[in-house]
Amino acid sequence: MPKRLLVDEVWLERIAGSLNGLEYGTVQIVVHDGTIMQIDRTERRRFELHSTARIADLPAAEGRRKSK
């Protein structure tokens, strides 16, 4: 029979903290032997499709061009 998972106020606050401010993404709760072991948060960022910036104009691209 599976163990009953008890979630106290501390874990509820940690889960809520992981969800706070998340617009796009996932919060994954890892449970081992009926005990919460970790919380993983993966955040996605969405960008406009009609951006006027080109990749070559970005600072990171500038550094890659000079190092070659």
C-alpha positions in Angstrom: 0.0 0.0 0.0 1.4 3.5 -0.9 2.5 5.7 1.9 0.4 8.7 2.6 2.2 12.0 1.7 1.9 14.6 4.4 2.5 18.2 3.2 3.0 20.7 6.0 2.9 24.5 5.9 6.6 24.7 5.2 6.3 22.6 2.0 3.2 24.5 1.0 5.2 27.8 1.3 8.1 26.4 -0.7 5.7 25.2 -3.5 3.9 28.6 -3.5 7.3 30.3 -3.7 8.3 28.3 -6.7 5.1 29.2 -8.4 5.3 32.9 -7.5 6.2 35.0 -10.6 6.1 32.1 -13.0 4.5 33.1 -16.3 5.4 30.1 -18.4 7.1 26.9 -17.2 6.8 24.0 -14.9 7.1 23.2 -11.2 8.0 19.6 -10.6 7.8 18.0 -7.1 10.0 15.0 -6.6 8.8 12.5 -4.0 10.8 9.5 -2.7 9.3 7.0 -0.3 6.4 9.3 0.6 8.6 12.3 1.3 9.1 15.4 -0.8 12.8 15.5 -1.7 13.1 18.5 -4.1 11.2 21.0 -6.1 12.4 21.8 -9.6 11.3 25.0 -11.4 11.8 25.5 -15.1 11.0 28.9 -16.5 10.3 29.6 -20.1 10.6 33.1 -21.6 8.4 34.1 -24.6 9.6 36.7 -27.0 7.8 38.7 -29.7 7.9 37.2 -33.2 8.3 40.5 -34.9 11.4 41.6 -33.1 13.4 44.3 -35.0 16.8 43.2 -33.6 18.9 40.9 -35.7 21.1 38.2 -34.2 24.2 39.9 -35.6 23.3 43.1 -33.8 23.3 41.5 -30.3 26.4 41.9 -28.1 27.0 38.1 -27.7 27.1 37.8 -31.5 29.7 40.6 -31.7 32.0 38.8 -29.4 31.8 35.6 -31.4 32.7 37.4 -34.6 35.8 39.0 -33.2 37.1 35.7 -31.7 37.1 33.9 -35.0 
